[in-house]
Amino acid sequence: MPDVLVAGAGPTGLLTAFELERAGLDVLVLERDARPTTQSKALGLQPRSVEVLADRGLLAAIEPHVQAKLPAGHFSGLPIDYTDLPTRFPYQLGVEQVHVAAAIEARLRTPVLRDAAVTTVTQDDDGVTVTAGGRTHRAEWLVAADGGHSTVRTLLGAAFPGSPARISLVVADLTLSAKPAGLAEAWTLPSSGSGYLLPLSGGRFRTIVFGEEQQRLGRDEPVTLDELQRALTAAHGPEIEVGEVRWASRFGDAARQLERYRHGRVLFAGDAAHVHLPVGGQGLNLGLQDAANLGWKLAATVRGTAPDGLLDSYHDERHPIAARVLVSTRAQAVLGVPDPDAAAVREVVTGLLAVPEARRALASELSGLGVSYPGVSGRAEVPAAPDGRAMLIGAALPGGWADRVEPRSGAEPRLVRPDGYVVWSGGPGLEDALLRWFGRPEAGLPAHAFTADTACATA
């Protein structure tokens, strides 16, 4: 029996499984689709997510698929410079989400179970029972990372309040039979107008359209080649010709968030916990950060070493971050509306972003580098321990924590959580910080529970 079931094999679910496996747990990922998706989906990794993937040795497999290193993010199409951010990755990586997911999945010890759509979820004091693909699975915990239309969320009746969509957009991957010279020949920051085109691999292009026709059509109406042709002709003139539509979907600017990320032995992450306008890669990056925050806390809970309240701190820390992203994406939706009043607001915001302090503050937020939590003093850009332990750098480790904390040499004393955040920076208070985040020394499994074999198997 696995320790944890994960519903959903998108980047959030896969990274959660990776975090749990490298901490020595047995994990089974359940995915409703029979085969890995070929849809490009999200197209950007923000700097903080690049740090997380690099620190875990996952970035190398993604880099061959990177099409651009963009030195700026954007706020509803307004460029936000990243070049002076405090990181070794002061840029966005332009890469299709499908390659991010594939790189993480390739590192899992247990293969994803596909064609396994979740149909029932029941839980008791000892664990969770899930029916998926006609088979029954049992584990101590379930992580629901099954997307914005989460089946697990629906089955549990979890409240998902927020605002409904006001505008309708279409996203599509397509080929072009003809196009004006110079159009969509390199990765650039998106504009605020309908019909933006971006070149993908394999001769495909990504477009987003949101004209009057998209507002009239219902959410369940199929996206047709003719609809996309009309929208792109309006944006780029008669010389553009759509060849084939590879994938298309309608979406809106609905903004919703779970009231609680934990429901008994079920924890929610990624789009299953929060949905918003997919602008600037915020959804993909928000989900990856959920996974990095949740993984080590759930692993400690399963192993019996977690101090009181550690698992609930996942909600306490991540819920406010997602709530802020929802505010940001709702504001960006307003700025993108083709309306004179919205244009006036956009002009004012553009002027404000000419102020260096304002631009730097927004860059910190969009990049994910500005994320902080109570009791955390910053990020430590050091490779994560291969077995999911915390790290004590440049100081002597008190006895009893060797199963949870890896000592490392260094000139700057720091205690670093497994998700890369610093919770002690020298001076008094080291043992208090160890107790707060990693539990009492005698709690849980003995120190030999972590072995070289475990580290190698999950690295």
N, C-alpha and C positions, 0 to 999 in steps of 0.2 A: 504494500500500500504506500503511495507517495505521501510525503509530509504535507505537500501543498498542491492543489490544483489551480491552474491558471486558465481562465476562459478568454481566448482571443490571442491570435498569433501575429498581431501587429507589433510595431517597435516597442510599445509600452509593455505589453504582455511578455514579449521575448526578453526584454532587458530585465524585467522583474524575475523571470525564471533564471536568467543568467546570474543575477545577484544571489538568488537563493541557492543555486547549485554550487557556486564558488564558495559559499559558506558551509558546504557539506550536506545540504538537504537533498532529498529526492523530490523531483518536481515533474508533473505531467501537464503539458500545455494542450488544451482542447481547442480545435479550430473548426468552424463550421464548413469552410471551403475545402473542397477535395484536393485542390492544388494551390501552391503559392500564387498570389496575384501577380499579374504583369502590369497592373496599372501604376502609373508613376506616383499618383497622389501628391503628398507634400514634397516641396522641392528645395527646402533649405534647412541647414543646421546652424543654429545660432551659436556664438562663441562658447557659452557655458556648456552646451551639449557636446560640442567638439572636445572640450576639456574632459568631460566625463568619459566619452568613448575612447579618447587617447589614453587616459589614465588606466583604463581596463584592457588595453591592448587590442581594442576593436577597430581603431581608426585605420590601421594599415590595410585592412580588407576593403574598406570603403573608398580610400583615396584613388584607386584606379578608375572609379566611376565619377569622380568629381569633375564637373564641367567648368566651374569657375570659383574663384575666391573673391568674393565681393567685399570691398573695404567699407561698405556702408550697409546699414539696414534701411528700413523705411517706415514711415508713419503715414498710412494712407497715401503712399506714393511720394511723400516728402522725404528726401534723403537724410539719413541720420548717420553721421560719420562714426566709424568704429576704430579708426587707426590709432587713437591715443588711449584705448581702453587698457586697463591693467591685466593683460593676459598674453600668453604666448600665441594665441589665436585671435588676433584683432580683426576678424573678418567672418562673414558668413560663408559656409560651404554650399555651393550650388550642386545639389545631388538629389537624385530621385529617391523617395522614401523606400521604394522596393529594394534598393541596394543596401540601405541601412538595415532593413529587416533581415535580408539574406545573410549579411555579415554576422549579425547576432545569432541567428538561428544555427549557423554553421558551427558555432562554438558550444552549443548545448550538448550535454552528455546524453540526455534522453530525447529521442526524436519527437517532434510535434505529432500528436494524433489528429489526423485530418479527417474530413467528412464526419465530424463529431459535433453537430449542432446541439447546444444545451437545450433541453426541453423541461427538465424539472430540477429544482434545488430544494433540499430540506436540510435542516441543521438541528443539532442537539448540543448538549453540554460538552460532548467529546469530539465533535467533528461535523463535517458537511458531506452529504450524499448528493451526487449529481448524476442525472441521466443525460447522456450525450451520445448521439449517433446510435441510439438503441441499446447502449451498454451502460451499466451502472459503475460509478467510480466513487471511492470514499477517500477522504483525506482529513487532516486536522483543520485545514483552512482552505478557503477559496479566494483567489484574487480575480475579480471581475474586471477585465480589460477588453471587453467585447464591444467597444465602440459607442457612438452617439445614440444608436438605437438599441442599447444594451438589453438583451433578453434577460440576463440575470437581474438587472434593475427592475424590469417589468414583473418578473416572477415574484420578487420580494415586495413589490408595491412600494418601493422607496420613493419618497417625495423628491421631485425634480423641478423645483420652482424656477421661475425666470420670466423672460419676455419672449413673445412669439416673434417670428420673422416678419419684418416690414417690407423688405425688398427681396427680389428673387434674382439669382444669378445662375449661369451655366458654366461649368468647367469641363473642358474636353481635351483629350489627346487625339490629334488628327494628323493626316498627311496633307500636303499641298501639291496640287498639280501645276500651279503657277503662282508667282508672287512678284511684287515690285522689287526691283534691284535694291539691295541694301537692307531690306526688311528682315528682322529676326535672324540675323546672322551671328549674333553673339549674345551671351547672357548679360542682361542689364537689369537695373532696378525697375519694377513695374511702374507704369504710369497710373493715374487715377481714372483713365478713360476705358470704356468698353472696347473689347477687341484686342487687348494686349496679347502679343505673341512671343513665345520663348522657344528656342530650339532645344529639343531633347535628343536622346540617342536614337539610332536606327531610323533617321529620317523623319521623326515625328516632331510635332510642335504642340505646345500647351497654349490654350487660349482661355480667357475668361470673358464672358459677354454678359451684359446686363442692361439691355435696351428696353424700349417700351414693350416689345413683343414678349420678352421674358417675364415682365410684370403681369401680363394678361394670362399666360399659360399656367395651368395648375401644376402643383409640385409633382404629381404622378404622370404628367404628360411625357411621352418619350421625347428625347432630344434628337432631332432629325438633321441630316446633312443640309437640307434646304434652309432650316432655321439658322444654322451656323454660317452658311454661305451668305445669307442676307445680312447678318450681323457684321461679318468680316468685310463685306463689300462696303457697308456703311462706314466702317472705320478706316479702310485702306484703299477704297476705290475699286473699279471694275477689273483691274489686272490680277486680283487675287482669286484663286480657284481652289476650293476644297476637294481633295482627292478621296480620302477614306476617313471615317470617324472610328477610331480604335476604342475609345471609351469616353463616355459623357455622363454627367450627373447634374441635377439641379440642387441648389442649396440656397440657404438664406442667412440672415443675420440674427437668427434666434440666439439668445444667450440664457443658458440654464445651468444650474449647479446643484448637486446633491446637498441636502442640509447636513448630512453626516456621511463621511467616507467609510465608516465602519458600521456594519449591521451584523452584530453578533460575531460569527466566525467568517463573515464575508467582508472583504475590503475592496473598494472600488478605486480604479486608477485610470488616467487618461480620459478619453472622450466619454467613457462610461460614467465618469464623475463630473464632467463639465463640457459643455459645448458652446461654441461661439463662432463668429465669422472667421473662416480660415484665412487669415491675412498675415503675411510675413513669417510663415512657418511657426506661429505661436503654438498651435495645437500639438504638433509633433514634439516640439521642445518642452512644452509643459508636461506632456506625458512621460518623456524620458526622465525628467526631473522627479516626477512622482515615483517612478520605478526606483531610482537611485535612493530616494528617501525611505521608501517602504521596505525595500529588500532586506537591508541589514537589521531593521527593527523586527520584522516578522521572523527572520532567521533566529535572532536572539530569543524571541518568544517561544519558538518551537523547541529550541535547545534548553530552555529553562533558565537562561542567564539574564533575561531582561529585567531591569528594575521596574518597580511599579510605575505604570503610566507610560512606559516607553512606546508601546504600540499605538496608544491613543494620541501620542504626540505627532504621529503621521498626519492625522486630520488637523490637529492644532497648527501645525507648521504649513501644510500644503493648501488648506482651504483658503486662507487669506491671499496666498499668492495667485491662485486661480481666480479669485474674486476680482483682484486687481486687473488681471488679463482680460476678464470680461468687460470691465469698465473701459479699458484701452481699446478693445476691438469694437465696442459699441460706438465709441467716439470716432474711430476711423471710418466706420460705416457712414456716420453722419457726414463726415468731411468728403466722402466720395459720392454723395448724392448729387445728380445734375440739377441743381436748384439754385437760384440766385442767392437765397439766404445762406445756404450751405457754402456757396462760393465766397461769400463775405466772411464767414467764420474761418474758412480755409486761408484766406488772405491774412487775417489777423494771426492765426497760428503760425503761418509761414514767417511772419515778422518776428514772433516770439522765439522761434527756433533759430533765428540769427544770433540770439544771445548765447554765448558759449556755455554758460552755466546751465541754461535750460536745455540746450542740445545735448550736453554731457549727461544730464540727469535722465533724459529720455533714452539715450544710448545705453546707459547702465541698465535701465529697466527692460528694454526690448531684447538686449543681448543675453539676459538671464544672469549677468555678472553681479547685478545689484541685489540679488536675492539674499536675504539674511533671516535668521530665526532668533528667538529669545535664547540667550545664553551662548550664542555663537559670535565669534569675533572676526570672521572672514573665511576665505577659502585658502586651502593649501594646495598649490599645484605640484603635487608629487604623485608618482604612480601608485595606484591602489594596491593594497596587499592582495596577493593572488588568492588567498583563502577567505577574503571578505572581512578580515579583522580590522580593527582600528589600528592607528600607528602612534607611538610615542617617539618623537624625534628629539634628539639632543638632551635626553634626561634619563635617569635610572628608573626602571619600572619596578614599583613595589611588588612584593611577592603575592602570588595568587591570581594575577590577571593574564598570565601568559597564554591562556586559551582564547583570550578575546582581544589582546592588544599586542601588536608586533613592535618591538623596540628597533629603532633605526638611529644611525649616527647623523649628526647635523649640528650646525653652529647655533641655530635658532631653536630654543626649546618650544615644542608644540605638542599638544594632544589632538589628534585628527580623527574625527568620526569616519566610518567606512564610506560615507558619501562625500568626503573631502572637505568638511567644514571643521574649523578649529574651535575647540571648546576649552582650551587652556593654553596660555602663552608664557609660561615661566612664573617664578615666584611661588607664593603659597597657594594652596587650593588644589593641588594635583589629585590627591586621594579623594577629595570631595567631587571633583569632576569625574573621576573614574567610577565612583559609586553612583553618581547621578545618571550617567549614560550607559554604563556597562555592568551594573549590578554588583552585588557583594561577591568577594573572591570565592567563597565556598559554594555559591549557588550554581545549580545546573550541572552540566556534564563536566567531567574532569579534564585537566589540561591536555591529556593525550588524545582527546576526541578529535583534535586537529592533527593530522598526520601529513607527511610529505606526499603520500599517495593521494590523499584527498585534494591537496593543493594542486597537484599535477593534473588530476582528473578534471578539475573544474577551471583550470587556468586557460 
